[in-house]
Amino acid sequence: MSQSTPTPGDGDRVLEGTPRTVRRWVGSAAAELAEDDTDDRWLYVGPHDLRRTWGHLALEAEVLPSVLMQWGGWDDYETFQRHYLGSVRSVCRLEKRRKSTGSNSAFIVETNISSR
């Protein structure tokens, strides 16, 4: 019997570490970036920011929302839609624009992320 490579969302961890360890890794990297870049805003970056950025980049790369939800561990579609897909009206408007311009992009994302 062959063993398949685990995929995100199948219960296997991609990184081995506790949430506390991940926060420490992110905090350490952010502090290093703040020092190297002389931009203190890096000090406010946390694991949730990285997860949110990963989610947006995956959607821009045309990963299906249902697949991304499984990989990222999102359970509630309404919350996922609100934070990652924007309102239904916005998505419909953008889809209409995509069709009228002849864009080949399969998926368009509009979100309203407030700045800190």
TORMAR-180483 format. One record per atom (N, C-alpha, C, O): residue number from 1; residue in one letter; atom name; x, y, z. Coordinates in steps of 0.001 Angstrom, whole numbers, plus 500000, padded with zeros to 6 digits. Example, Ala and Ser with C-alpha at 12.3 -4.5 7.8 and 13.67 -1.06 7.14 Angstrom:
% residues 2
> num	residuo	atomo	xx	yy	zz
> 1	a	N	513190	494310	507800 .
> 1	a	CA	512300	495500	507800 .
> 1	a	C	513200	496700	507800 .
> 1	a	O	514236	496681	508465 .
> 2	s	N	512850	497750	507080 .
> 2	s	CA	513670	498940	507140 .
> 2	s	C	512900	500030	507870 .
> 2	s	O	513409	501138	508039 .
***
This chain:
% residues 116
> num	residuo	atomo	xx	yy	zz
> 1	m	N	500843	498827	500000 .
> 1	m	CA	500000	500000	500000 .
> 1	m	C	500888	501236	500000 .
> 1	m	O	501794	501353	500825 .
> 2	s	N	500626	502173	499062 .
> 2	s	CA	501430	503387	498993 .
> 2	s	C	500873	504433	499953 .
> 2	s	O	499675	504478	500231 .
> 3	q	N	501764	505254	500440 .
> 3	q	CA	501368	506281	501388 .
> 3	q	C	501330	507619	500654 .
> 3	q	O	502308	508000	500011 .
> 4	s	N	500209	508333	500745 .
> 4	s	CA	500097	509617	500064 .
> 4	s	C	500651	510733	500936 .
> 4	s	O	500719	510618	502160 .
> 5	t	N	501041	511807	500279 .
> 5	t	CA	501536	512976	500983 .
> 5	t	C	500354	513703	501612 .
> 5	t	O	499356	513943	500932 .
> 6	p	N	500440	514061	502897 .
> 6	p	CA	499328	514762	503531 .
> 6	p	C	499101	516112	502868 .
> 6	p	O	500050	516780	502460 .
> 7	t	N	497856	516502	502766 .
> 7	t	CA	497515	517817	502240 .
> 7	t	C	496948	518656	503362 .
> 7	t	O	496390	518116	504318 .
> 8	p	N	497083	519994	503261 .
> 8	p	CA	496519	520838	504308 .
> 8	p	C	495039	520525	504490 .
> 8	p	O	494308	520328	503519 .
> 9	g	N	494612	520484	505736 .
> 9	g	CA	493204	520278	506019 .
> 9	g	C	492830	518838	506298 .
> 9	g	O	491687	518571	506669 .
> 10	d	N	493755	517891	506135 .
> 10	d	CA	493388	516493	506382 .
> 10	d	C	493715	516066	507812 .
> 10	d	O	493727	514873	508116 .
> 11	g	N	493976	517022	508677 .
> 11	g	CA	494247	516717	510074 .
> 11	g	C	495725	516677	510402 .
> 11	g	O	496088	516684	511578 .
> 12	d	N	496587	516635	509402 .
> 12	d	CA	498025	516639	509653 .
> 12	d	C	498520	518075	509692 .
> 12	d	O	498078	518922	508916 .
> 13	r	N	499424	518329	510586 .
> 13	r	CA	499986	519664	510705 .
> 13	r	C	501075	519876	509662 .
> 13	r	O	501855	518972	509364 .
> 14	v	N	501113	521087	509113 .
> 14	v	CA	502185	521438	508189 .
> 14	v	C	503429	521782	508987 .
> 14	v	O	504540	521423	508597 .
> 15	l	N	503250	522473	510101 .
> 15	l	CA	504343	522812	511010 .
> 15	l	C	504112	522096	512332 .
> 15	l	O	502979	522008	512807 .
> 16	e	N	505151	521602	512907 .
> 16	e	CA	505032	521003	514223 .
> 16	e	C	505342	522076	515253 .
> 16	e	O	506461	522586	515315 .
> 17	g	N	504373	522406	516039 .
> 17	g	CA	504571	523404	517078 .
> 17	g	C	503237	523798	517669 .
> 17	g	O	502197	523677	517022 .
> 18	t	N	503274	524266	518888 .
> 18	t	CA	502055	524713	519554 .
> 18	t	C	501705	526118	519065 .
> 18	t	O	502556	526794	518487 .
> 19	p	N	500484	526563	519284 .
> 19	p	CA	500147	527946	518934 .
> 19	p	C	501098	528953	519585 .
> 19	p	O	501453	529963	518977 .
> 20	r	N	501502	528676	520807 .
> 20	r	CA	502440	529575	521492 .
> 20	r	C	503783	529634	520746 .
> 20	r	O	504375	530703	520603 .
> 21	t	N	504250	528478	520277 .
> 21	t	CA	505505	528426	519526 .
> 21	t	C	505384	529221	518223 .
> 21	t	O	506298	529961	517859 .
> 22	v	N	504266	529069	517528 .
> 22	v	CA	504058	529809	516277 .
> 22	v	C	504041	531310	516557 .
> 22	v	O	504648	532083	515815 .
> 23	r	N	503350	531733	517623 .
> 23	r	CA	503349	533166	517977 .
> 23	r	C	504768	533657	518251 .
> 23	r	O	505130	534767	517861 .
> 24	r	N	505567	532832	518922 .
> 24	r	CA	506951	533214	519232 .
> 24	r	C	507771	533338	517950 .
> 24	r	O	508543	534285	517801 .
> 25	w	N	507608	532374	517005 .
> 25	w	CA	508321	532437	515723 .
> 25	w	C	507959	533705	514950 .
> 25	w	O	508831	534404	514434 .
> 26	v	N	506668	533984	514883 .
> 26	v	CA	506215	535164	514139 .
> 26	v	C	506713	536437	514819 .
> 26	v	O	507173	537362	514148 .
> 27	g	N	506624	536485	516136 .
> 27	g	CA	507104	537658	516875 .
> 27	g	C	508582	537897	516672 .
> 27	g	O	509012	539039	516514 .
> 28	s	N	509360	536839	516675 .
> 28	s	CA	510803	536943	516474 .
> 28	s	C	511125	537445	515063 .
> 28	s	O	511971	538322	514888 .
> 29	a	N	510440	536880	514057 .
> 29	a	CA	510661	537323	512670 .
> 29	a	C	510233	538773	512492 .
> 29	a	O	510911	539543	511812 .
> 30	a	N	509107	539149	513102 .
> 30	a	CA	508612	540521	512989 .
> 30	a	C	509589	541504	513634 .
> 30	a	O	509843	542577	513086 .
> 31	a	N	510135	541142	514792 .
> 31	a	CA	511098	542014	515471 .
> 31	a	C	512358	542193	514626 .
> 31	a	O	512911	543290	514550 .
> 32	e	N	512802	541121	513998 .
> 32	e	CA	513977	541193	513129 .
> 32	e	C	513701	542094	511922 .
> 32	e	O	514542	542908	511540 .
> 33	l	N	512522	541939	511329 .
> 33	l	CA	512163	542790	510187 .
> 33	l	C	512056	544249	510601 .
> 33	l	O	512497	545136	509869 .
> 34	a	N	511472	544508	511773 .
> 34	a	CA	511345	545887	512257 .
> 34	a	C	512707	546516	512457 .
> 34	a	O	512899	547699	512176 .
> 35	e	N	513647	545735	512939 .
> 35	e	CA	515000	546239	513165 .
> 35	e	C	515733	546483	511842 .
> 35	e	O	516365	547524	511658 .
> 36	d	N	515644	545519	510927 .
> 36	d	CA	516329	545631	509638 .
> 36	d	C	515715	546710	508759 .
> 36	d	O	516423	547414	508038 .
> 37	d	N	514395	546835	508824 .
> 37	d	CA	513663	547733	507938 .
> 37	d	C	513426	549096	508577 .
> 37	d	O	512953	550021	507917 .
> 38	t	N	513752	549221	509858 .
> 38	t	CA	513469	550417	510660 .
> 38	t	C	512013	550851	510541 .
> 38	t	O	511710	552044	510536 .
> 39	d	N	511126	549885	510446 .
> 39	d	CA	509695	550158	510376 .
> 39	d	C	509023	549415	511532 .
> 39	d	O	508898	548191	511498 .
> 40	d	N	508597	550150	512544 .
> 40	d	CA	508014	549546	513737 .
> 40	d	C	506671	548869	513492 .
> 40	d	O	506196	548125	514349 .
> 41	r	N	506051	549110	512339 .
> 41	r	CA	504764	548456	512071 .
> 41	r	C	504905	546939	512006 .
> 41	r	O	503931	546219	512224 .
> 42	w	N	506111	546444	511706 .
> 42	w	CA	506318	544993	511690 .
> 42	w	C	506035	544382	513056 .
> 42	w	O	505660	543213	513147 .
> 43	l	N	506211	545165	514119 .
> 43	l	CA	506006	544652	515476 .
> 43	l	C	504547	544274	515741 .
> 43	l	O	504254	543570	516707 .
> 44	y	N	503646	544734	514898 .
> 44	y	CA	502217	544449	515079 .
> 44	y	C	501735	543262	514247 .
> 44	y	O	500547	542941	514262 .
> 45	v	N	502639	542610	513524 .
> 45	v	CA	502269	541458	512710 .
> 45	v	C	502162	540229	513607 .
> 45	v	O	503039	539965	514430 .
> 46	g	N	501079	539487	513434 .
> 46	g	CA	500881	538270	514213 .
> 46	g	C	500493	537111	513312 .
> 46	g	O	500322	537294	512107 .
> 47	p	N	500353	535925	513880 .
> 47	p	CA	499983	534747	513088 .
> 47	p	C	498678	534918	512314 .
> 47	p	O	498551	534420	511195 .
> 48	h	N	497714	535616	512899 .
> 48	h	CA	496440	535798	512200 .
> 48	h	C	496640	536630	510928 .
> 48	h	O	495991	536372	509914 .
> 49	d	N	497526	537619	510976 .
> 49	d	CA	497817	538420	509783 .
> 49	d	C	498391	537550	508676 .
> 49	d	O	498049	537715	507505 .
> 50	l	N	499260	536628	509049 .
> 50	l	CA	499872	535736	508061 .
> 50	l	C	498832	534784	507483 .
> 50	l	O	498840	534509	506283 .
> 51	r	N	497944	534283	508322 .
> 51	r	CA	496885	533374	507847 .
> 51	r	C	495954	534113	506890 .
> 51	r	O	495579	533583	505844 .
> 52	r	N	495587	535337	507254 .
> 52	r	CA	494704	536139	506405 .
> 52	r	C	495381	536449	505070 .
> 52	r	O	494745	536357	504020 .
> 53	t	N	496651	536813	505102 .
> 53	t	CA	497388	537096	503864 .
> 53	t	C	497477	535847	503004 .
> 53	t	O	497279	535914	501791 .
> 54	w	N	497773	534710	503618 .
> 54	w	CA	497830	533449	502886 .
> 54	w	C	496494	533160	502221 .
> 54	w	O	496447	532742	501064 .
> 55	g	N	495405	533385	502955 .
> 55	g	CA	494074	533160	502398 .
> 55	g	C	493797	534037	501190 .
> 55	g	O	493278	533563	500179 .
> 56	h	N	494139	535305	501291 .
> 56	h	CA	493923	536221	500162 .
> 56	h	C	494789	535839	498957 .
> 56	h	O	494318	535857	497820 .
> 57	l	N	496041	535497	499209 .
> 57	l	CA	496920	535109	498102 .
> 57	l	C	496444	533834	497422 .
> 57	l	O	496538	533699	496202 .
> 58	a	N	495930	532895	498220 .
> 58	a	CA	495408	531655	497636 .
> 58	a	C	494190	531946	496768 .
> 58	a	O	494052	531370	495689 .
> 59	l	N	493310	532826	497218 .
> 59	l	CA	492145	533185	496410 .
> 59	l	C	492565	533892	495123 .
> 59	l	O	492001	533636	494058 .
> 60	e	N	493549	534777	495221 .
> 60	e	CA	494051	535455	494020 .
> 60	e	C	494676	534466	493047 .
> 60	e	O	494681	534695	491837 .
> 61	a	N	495204	533360	493579 .
> 61	a	CA	495786	532313	492735 .
> 61	a	C	494710	531341	492241 .
> 61	a	O	495016	530285	491689 .
> 62	e	N	493455	531715	492447 .
> 62	e	CA	492295	530988	491942 .
> 62	e	C	492049	529646	492623 .
> 62	e	O	491494	528729	492017 .
> 63	v	N	492464	529532	493891 .
> 63	v	CA	492098	528361	494685 .
> 63	v	C	490617	528508	495024 .
> 63	v	O	490184	529577	495453 .
> 64	l	N	489853	527464	494840 .
> 64	l	CA	488425	527513	495132 .
> 64	l	C	488199	527797	496615 .
> 64	l	O	488893	527236	497462 .
> 65	p	N	487234	528663	496938 .
> 65	p	CA	486964	528956	498352 .
> 65	p	C	486698	527703	499182 .
> 65	p	O	487143	527626	500327 .
> 66	s	N	485990	526727	498637 .
> 66	s	CA	485700	525509	499402 .
> 66	s	C	486982	524745	499737 .
> 66	s	O	487101	524180	500824 .
> 67	v	N	487926	524727	498821 .
> 67	v	CA	489206	524051	499054 .
> 67	v	C	490020	524831	500081 .
> 67	v	O	490599	524247	500997 .
> 68	l	N	490061	526144	499925 .
> 68	l	CA	490809	526988	500857 .
> 68	l	C	490240	526877	502265 .
> 68	l	O	490993	526833	503239 .
> 69	m	N	488923	526833	502377 .
> 69	m	CA	488315	526685	503698 .
> 69	m	C	488764	525388	504355 .
> 69	m	O	489029	525359	505557 .
> 70	q	N	488850	524320	503577 .
> 70	q	CA	489295	523038	504134 .
> 70	q	C	490760	523122	504546 .
> 70	q	O	491120	522707	505648 .
> 71	w	N	491604	523656	503671 .
> 71	w	CA	493032	523767	503983 .
> 71	w	C	493291	524644	505200 .
> 71	w	O	494123	524320	506047 .
> 72	g	N	492562	525767	505277 .
> 72	g	CA	492815	526734	506342 .
> 72	g	C	492048	526494	507621 .
> 72	g	O	492257	527184	508619 .
> 73	g	N	491152	525510	507593 .
> 73	g	CA	490408	525183	508800 .
> 73	g	C	489249	526122	509095 .
> 73	g	O	488789	526192	510235 .
> 74	w	N	488768	526845	508087 .
> 74	w	CA	487605	527701	508280 .
> 74	w	C	486355	526834	508202 .
> 74	w	O	486210	526040	507272 .
> 75	d	N	485448	526977	509172 .
> 75	d	CA	484232	526164	509217 .
> 75	d	C	482990	526930	508771 .
> 75	d	O	482082	526348	508179 .
> 76	d	N	482946	528219	509050 .
> 76	d	CA	481743	529000	508819 .
> 76	d	C	481848	529781	507509 .
> 76	d	O	482624	530730	507403 .
> 77	y	N	481056	529371	506513 .
> 77	y	CA	481132	530003	505195 .
> 77	y	C	480752	531478	505247 .
> 77	y	O	481372	532290	504560 .
> 78	e	N	479757	531846	506037 .
> 78	e	CA	479338	533244	506093 .
> 78	e	C	480465	534144	506590 .
> 78	e	O	480692	535221	506039 .
> 79	t	N	481164	533707	507624 .
> 79	t	CA	482295	534487	508133 .
> 79	t	C	483415	534528	507105 .
> 79	t	O	484002	535585	506869 .
> 80	f	N	483715	533396	506495 .
> 80	f	CA	484752	533342	505453 .
> 80	f	C	484392	534292	504318 .
> 80	f	O	485244	535037	503832 .
> 81	q	N	483146	534266	503900 .
> 81	q	CA	482701	535132	502808 .
> 81	q	C	482866	536601	503190 .
> 81	q	O	483375	537392	502397 .
> 82	r	N	482447	536966	504383 .
> 82	r	CA	482524	538357	504827 .
> 82	r	C	483971	538862	504864 .
> 82	r	O	484251	539995	504472 .
> 83	h	N	484879	538014	505335 .
> 83	h	CA	486266	538454	505500 .
> 83	h	C	487133	538280	504256 .
> 83	h	O	488105	539010	504068 .
> 84	y	N	486784	537317	503409 .
> 84	y	CA	487651	537003	502282 .
> 84	y	C	487036	537260	500923 .
> 84	y	O	487758	537523	499961 .
> 85	l	N	485732	537191	500822 .
> 85	l	CA	485094	537342	499523 .
> 85	l	C	484348	538660	499384 .
> 85	l	O	483890	538976	498286 .
> 86	g	N	484208	539434	500434 .
> 86	g	CA	483436	540660	500377 .
> 86	g	C	481950	540330	500333 .
> 86	g	O	481548	539177	500490 .
> 87	s	N	481165	541337	500121 .
> 87	s	CA	479725	541103	500073 .
> 87	s	C	479345	540432	498765 .
> 87	s	O	480065	540532	497771 .
> 88	v	N	478217	539752	498774 .
> 88	v	CA	477737	539097	497560 .
> 88	v	C	477551	540129	496461 .
> 88	v	O	477882	539868	495305 .
> 89	r	N	477025	541299	496807 .
> 89	r	CA	476817	542364	495834 .
> 89	r	C	478149	542775	495181 .
> 89	r	O	478213	542968	493967 .
> 90	s	N	479212	542909	495996 .
> 90	s	CA	480519	543285	495456 .
> 90	s	C	481052	542222	494514 .
> 90	s	O	481594	542540	493455 .
> 91	v	N	480900	540959	494895 .
> 91	v	CA	481391	539867	494055 .
> 91	v	C	480618	539834	492742 .
> 91	v	O	481213	539660	491678 .
> 92	c	N	479296	540001	492805 .
> 92	c	CA	478486	540005	491580 .
> 92	c	C	478873	541163	490674 .
> 92	c	O	478977	540993	489459 .
> 93	r	N	479088	542339	491253 .
> 93	r	CA	479486	543513	490473 .
> 93	r	C	480834	543273	489791 .
> 93	r	O	481011	543602	488618 .
> 94	l	N	481779	542699	490531 .
> 94	l	CA	483095	542440	489954 .
> 94	l	C	483033	541362	488883 .
> 94	l	O	483737	541440	487877 .
> 95	e	N	482190	540352	489099 .
> 95	e	CA	482035	539293	488096 .
> 95	e	C	481442	539869	486815 .
> 95	e	O	481856	539503	485715 .
> 96	k	N	480478	540764	486958 .
> 96	k	CA	479872	541406	485792 .
> 96	k	C	480941	542219	485033 .
> 96	k	O	480993	542194	483803 .
> 97	r	N	481784	542936	485783 .
> 97	r	CA	482860	543719	485175 .
> 97	r	C	483852	542806	484459 .
> 97	r	O	484311	543115	483360 .
> 98	r	N	484182	541667	485100 .
> 98	r	CA	485117	540717	484497 .
> 98	r	C	484577	540227	483158 .
> 98	r	O	485306	540173	482167 .
> 99	k	N	483306	539876	483139 .
> 99	k	CA	482708	539380	481904 .
> 99	k	C	482684	540454	480817 .
> 99	k	O	482917	540155	479646 .
> 100	s	N	482405	541699	481198 .
> 100	s	CA	482315	542769	480201 .
> 100	s	C	483682	543149	479630 .
> 100	s	O	483769	543638	478503 .
> 101	t	N	484746	542929	480400 .
> 101	t	CA	486081	543273	479908 .
> 101	t	C	486768	542099	479231 .
> 101	t	O	487830	542258	478628 .
> 102	g	N	486158	540911	479331 .
> 102	g	CA	486728	539731	478685 .
> 102	g	C	487917	539153	479419 .
> 102	g	O	488708	538413	478833 .
> 103	s	N	488057	539479	480693 .
> 103	s	CA	489166	538952	481484 .
> 103	s	C	489064	537437	481578 .
> 103	s	O	487964	536893	481675 .
> 104	n	N	490206	536752	481549 .
> 104	n	CA	490228	535294	481672 .
> 104	n	C	490331	534833	483115 .
> 104	n	O	490321	533632	483387 .
> 105	s	N	490429	535781	484045 .
> 105	s	CA	490553	535413	485453 .
> 105	s	C	489296	534685	485913 .
> 105	s	O	488181	535146	485672 .
> 106	a	N	489479	533561	486568 .
> 106	a	CA	488337	532741	486996 .
> 106	a	C	487719	533249	488288 .
> 106	a	O	486580	532900	488598 .
> 107	f	N	488433	534055	489042 .
> 107	f	CA	487927	534456	490331 .
> 107	f	C	488456	535831	490686 .
> 107	f	O	489652	536088	490546 .
> 108	i	N	487595	536709	491138 .
> 108	i	CA	487973	538057	491526 .
> 108	i	C	487630	538238	492987 .
> 108	i	O	486556	537833	493431 .
> 109	v	N	488535	538844	493739 .
> 109	v	CA	488325	539013	495171 .
> 109	v	C	488298	540504	495497 .
> 109	v	O	489167	541260	495062 .
> 110	e	N	487303	540911	496257 .
> 110	e	CA	487263	542270	496801 .
> 110	e	C	487009	542134	498277 .
> 110	e	O	486076	541449	498694 .
> 111	t	N	487833	542781	499068 .
> 111	t	CA	487651	542712	500509 .
> 111	t	C	487763	544104	501077 .
> 111	t	O	488299	545014	500445 .
> 112	n	N	487253	544251	502268 .
> 112	n	CA	487364	545509	502995 .
> 112	n	C	488090	545210	504293 .
> 112	n	O	487465	544867	505296 .
> 113	i	N	489400	545340	504276 .
> 113	i	CA	490193	545084	505472 .
> 113	i	C	490559	546431	506062 .
> 113	i	O	491176	547265	505400 .
> 114	s	N	490178	546634	507297 .
> 114	s	CA	490486	547911	507931 .
> 114	s	C	491939	547920	508359 .
> 114	s	O	492500	546890	508731 .
> 115	s	N	492536	549092	508300 .
> 115	s	CA	493921	549222	508753 .
> 115	s	C	493934	549352	510263 .
> 115	s	O	492934	549715	510882 .
> 116	r	N	495064	549054	510833 .
> 116	r	CA	495178	549103	512302 .
> 116	r	C	495296	550515	512778 .
> 116	r	O	495400	550755	513980 .
***
